[in-house]
Amino acid sequence: MTKPDTGTMAKIAEATGFSISTVSRALNRPELVAEKTRKQVLKVADDLSFHPNRAASGLRSGSHRCLALLVGDISQPWYSMITKSVDTVCAEHSFALQLKSFGHDRAKALSYLARIPYEGVDGIIINTGDDLGIPEIRAQLARIVERGIHVVTIGQTIPDLDVPTILYDDYSGAEQATTHLAEAWGMPLAFLGAIRGSIPAEDRWQGFRSVVRSHGQTDGIRIVTDGYDYKAGYSAMAAHLRVGPWPRGVLASNDQLAVGAVRAIKDLGGTVGTDIAVVGFGDLDFAPYLVPSLSSVSGSVQEIAGAATNRLISMVKGEAQGTAIPPITAPRKLVIRESSQPPASASGERHPQGEGAYP
């Protein structure tokens, strides 16, 4: 007996001029075919409303009991923590979880989103700082929603697309951290991690800028980084310190960048917590165990992941409509540790060679 989707696969092959085996690879192992071939197969498959056999049981029951999680980069600790928490909630509800990490590569994100209708999932959680509002990605997400697959985003809303969102109060968190640095350490202050294309980094920069302006500093020192990791933080911070001026304090856009900055300050002759204060963002598990321990703006991973996953599962089960509630905003809170503890003497020198100097 011919399987239902085998016949459809033959129709796709006939329409595209490819063999059935090529069509199968394009749908199931897209990395094995050329991008042009994959796009052509997906377009015809979409026109024919094709679903592979692995989703057949879900089509019959109305639910696959499987969710997808798309993250910016699983190698970043924040995304790893979110993933672990989402998986825990899925297990509690007897849902499977597919994980996709696209390494902040737009082409990879678009490729995966194009395949979502054929992956046998009921819904997808998207957690990334990369802008989801760009036309290509927004179009793919609209297509996913139109196919009846539920979407929940973490960290940003998508213009003109009504899907539930779990937001971080990053602006307020940056204001808290910058106010602490300004009052305890004075000016000038630097923001490390003005990452191009990152929605959270921009929100944090705006919160930082609002405070430094209120303290008489035009915009503060903005240090752009080429990436999100320790190396990027080290390279950008070291490059700035070599030409000066040295800031009194640094707010980093995430904890990895902060760790890189701490090492750069040390290597160039400074002491964090004595010459310069450093505050990170995320309050990752390692922050209290560094030397000096790292001040950071915290946010509850469990609360964020739980809200997103429970919201998505309730939509899959038909217990809630996609736009029934407004975005949920998770608060941020500054945790002060050794890296930004107020110096013993507010009037004492904080730089190895005096105010504004650098080794």
BELKAMO-V801533 format. One record per helix or strand of 3 or more residues. SS is the DSSP state (h for helix, s for strand). FROM is the first residue (numbers start at 1). TO is the last residue. If there is no record, write none. Layout:
SS_FROM_TO ; SS_FROM_TO
//
This chain:
h_4_16 ; h_20_28 ; h_30_32 ; h_35_47 ; h_53_61 ; s_66_71 ; h_77_92 ; s_96_101 ; h_106_118 ; s_123_127 ; h_135_146 ; s_150_154 ; s_164_168 ; h_170_185 ; s_189_192 ; h_199_214 ; s_221_223 ; h_230_243 ; s_249_252 ; h_255_267 ; s_276_282 ; h_287_289 ; s_295_298 ; h_301_316 ; s_328_330 ; s_333_335 ; h_338_340
//
